[in-house]
Amino acid sequence: MRDNIDSMSDAFSRSRMLLGAEGMERLKRARVAVFGLGGVGGYIVEALTRSGVGELDLIDPDRICFSNLNRQILATRETIGRYKTDVARERIKIINPDAIVRVYNLFFLPETADNFDFTRYDYIADAIDTVTGKLELITKARDAGTPIISSMGAGNKLDASALEVADIYQTSICPLARVMRRELKKREIKNLKVVYSKEVPMTPIENDKDMKDIEEDIKTGENIEPPGMSRDQNRRSIPGSVAFVPAAAGLIMAGEIVRDLLAIGD
């Protein structure tokens, strides 16, 4: 095989045309932690890998399940039942064999936060879906002085063009952002870069008998879909989601991370 088809220096040649050799070297040396590898987080990892970020820490407790197939880049029929972190690591290595990848199959909460040294990261991507986890992650990033970008609600949305980058205190309409504004203010966190949508969330269609049966099984813990169950199914209600809104949010977040790491636009 011809030098592994191409050298890794050639693999990023198109990016180097815009970012320069120094910029690509800076990305190669960067260490980014991505918390949550679902519809948003999977695309963050994909874009950061293809941008040449050299070290990635991946944090997610879930295995891929059937209901992930419509929107998560890591989900295929061949990966169902496998840990998202393991699938992501393999995909990263196929794209960039030189990347350093660390995986953590755990649910990020205050109880598990001590597993991480937040001062070691150059940037943190928050793509987890619980308020408790988000607040702890953002607080830890603030205390460590590490930049972070946080995803607000991408579920029950259909308009990817409504996504915006803003400070959390400049957001509106998004229900999750409203809760986060209130809780962050209590913690005296004065700013936070987020990706959010001004689109009014839709109400999921729940008059289908199969959906009601699924939700009842989730409540009782019976008949969960094999061989992997997403943590999404433990929620009080399941949001609808499509292929393009979470993906767009993830790609926007990755773009902001790269731009901030390179101080583009400052």
N, C-alpha and C positions, 0 to 999 in steps of 0.2 A: 504494500500500500504506500503510495507516494507521500512520505513524511506525514502520516496520519491525514492524508488527503491534502490538507493545507496546514501550514504552521498557524499557531494561534494569533501571531502578529498579523497574518493576512485575514484571519477571521473577523477582525475588528477594523479593517482598513476603511470601510465606508464611514464608520463612526469617527475614526481619526481625522478624516477630511473635514469634519465640523468641529471636533473637540480638541484636536491637536495631540501630539505625542505626550506632552506633559499632562494634559487632561486625562488621557487614557491610562497613564501610569498612576495618576491619583485615584482613579476608579479601581484599578487593579489592587491597590493597597488598602482600599476602603473595606470596612467590616460593617455590614448592615444586618440587623435582626428583623425578621418578619414574623409578627405574631398573628397567627390565623392564616390558613392556607385554603380557604374556601373560594367562592366566586370572585372575591376581590383580591385576596392574598395570593392566590395562584398566579394571577396575571402580574402582580407586583414582582414576584419571583422570576417569572418568565422575562419580563422587560429588563430587570436588573441584571440577570444573567447575560442576556444578549447585549447589554450595554458595557459588559466587561467588569462588573463589580467582582472583586477577587475573593471576598469572604462573605458567606451568608449563613446566618443562624436561623433555623426554621423551627417554629414552635406551634404545635397543634396536636391535640390528643386523638383526633378522629381517624377512623378508617373511611375509605371511599365507599359510598353506597349508591344504589340505583338512582335515587332521586337527585344525585349530583350531576348526572350525565348531561342535563340540559344547559349547564352554565359553568361548570368548573373545568379548567383546562387540564387538570391532572386526572380527571375522571374519564375512563374508557371501560368498555366491558372487560378488558383484560386486567384492569387495575382494581376492580371492585373487591372489597374486602381487605385491601392492603392499607397500611398507614399512609396518610397523605405525605408525611415527612419523608418516608422512604421513597415514594414515587417521585417526589420533587427532587430529592438528592440524585436519583438516577438520571432524571431529565437534565438537571444542571450539568452533570458530568458528561453527558452525551454532547451537550452544546459546548461546554468549556471544561475539558479534562483537568485544567490547571486550577480550577476553583477549589477553595477550601470550604467544606460544608459541614456544619454541625447541626444535629437534629435533637429535638426534645419532644418526646411523645407525652406531653402533659397539658393539663388545662390551666391556663394562667389565671391565678387568683392571688389575693394577699397571702394565702397559705403556701403558695409555691414560688413567690417572688424571690425568695432568698437563693433560688437556684441560679440566679443571674447576676453578673457584675455589669451593671449598666454603664459604667465608666469605660468599658472595653469597646463599646460600639461607637461608630462614627455617625450612625443614624438609626432610628427605630421606625418601623412601619406598623401601625396599629390597625389590624384588620380583623380583630376579634369582635364578637357579637353580644357580649354581656356588659352592662353598665359597670358592674363591680370590677370586672377585669380591666376595662378601659380606664377607669379612674385610678386604679392601682398602677397600671402601666404608665400613664401620663404623669402621675406623681413621682414615680421612680425616675423617669426620664428627667423631670424638672430638677429633682434633688441631685442627679448625677451631672447635670449640665449638658445632656445629650439631646440633640435635635430630634423631634418626633413629628410625624404627620399621622393624622387619625381619620379613619373612614367613618362617616355617619351612615344613616340608613340607606341601603340600596335596594331593599326588598319592596315589593308592591309598587314598583316604578316601571315606566315604559319609555320614558324620554331621556335618552343618554345625553342629549344636547342641553339638558337643564342642569347638568353637573357643574359645579363651580369650586374654585379654590378660594378660601377665605379664612379669616380668623374666626374662631368659634363664636365670639361675641358680636360678629357681624352677620351671623346666620339668621335665617327665618324659615318658617313653615315646617321644616323637618322636625318630626316629633322627638327623635333621638337627640338631635342637637339641642332642643329645648331643655331636655332633662340634663344633658351634659353641661349646658351653660349654668344652670342652677347649682349643680353639684360642684363644678370647678370653682365657682365663685365662693362657695363655702370653704374651699381648700386654699383660697387666695392664689389660685393659678390665674395669672393675668392675661395670658395669651396662649393660643394653640392653633397651629395650622391644620385645617381640615379640608376634606373633599366632601361636599354635600350637594343635595339637590333641592331646588325650590318647587319641584313638582309635588303636587298634593298626592299623597299615597292613595292608591286604589284600595278598595275593599275586596279581598279575595273571594272568588266564587266558591261557596261552600255548600251548595245545594246538591252536589253530586254524592250519591250514596257511598261510592267507593271512598271518597275523601273523608266522609264522616266516619266510616268504618275504620279507616287508617288512624284518624285522630283519636278514636275511642281506644284502639289498640295501644296507641302511644301512652295514653293516660293510665292504662292498666298494666302496661309492660308486656303485653301479649302480642304474639305474631309480628314481631319486629322484622323488618326486611333483612334477609340474609344476603351475604355473610357479614356485612358491616352495617352498623347503625350510626348515623350522623347525630351529633349532639343537638343539631337543629330540631330533632324530633322530640326532645325533652321540653321544649318551650310550651308555654300555655297556648299559643296559637302559632301556626306555621305560616310565614309570609310567602306570597307568590313571588317568583323571580324568573327572569328571562336571561338569555345568553349575553345580551349586549350591555345592559346597564352596569352590573357588577364588573364586567370586563373593562368597560370604559373608566370606571372609578379606579380600578387597579392600575391601569396604564397611566392615568393622570397622576396618581400618587407616585409611581415609579419615576415619571418625568420630573416631578418636583424634587424628589430625592437626588436624582442625578444633577439637576440644575443647582441645588443647594450645596452638594458636595463639591461642585466645581465653581461655586460662587458666581454663577451666571445670572446676570440681571441685577446684581448688587450695585 
